[in-house]
């Protein structure tokens, strides 16, 4: 079998296509979560903490030209300063926690749906003898225990 034919069989399998769709949807979901964190969650938290913009929390490791203080992260970057951007890192951690929680909830629901329904009860194969009350096969004409005709 040629390598091209093998690759074609691999590429058109359902699992590969499902994985590709999952990656695309995951990337779009990541964008939505980033916007949720940056635009909805972090501004009120920053406001509660004294009007702090987490995107602009940084520590200057090495001054640029001109030396610090820098009013914001963009000014520090423009000056060529080396900065430790811990505010951006904090936002990234919040993004991760939200994505991880959403995936956890999704997997939890999928697992709940995948649980097999209980197997239906098997039809009984025995019945009680009316005379001796022992179990005998359904449809028996004579009890094997007491000998009575059924």
Secondary structure, DSSP 8 states (H G I E B T S, - for coil): --HHHHHHHHHTSHHHHHHHHHHHHHHHHHHHHHHIIIIIIHHHHHHHTTS--GGG--EEEE--SS-S--SSHHHHHHTT-EEE-HHHHHHHHHHHHHHHHHHHHHHHHHHHHHS----------EEE-TTT--EEETT-SB-TTT--B-
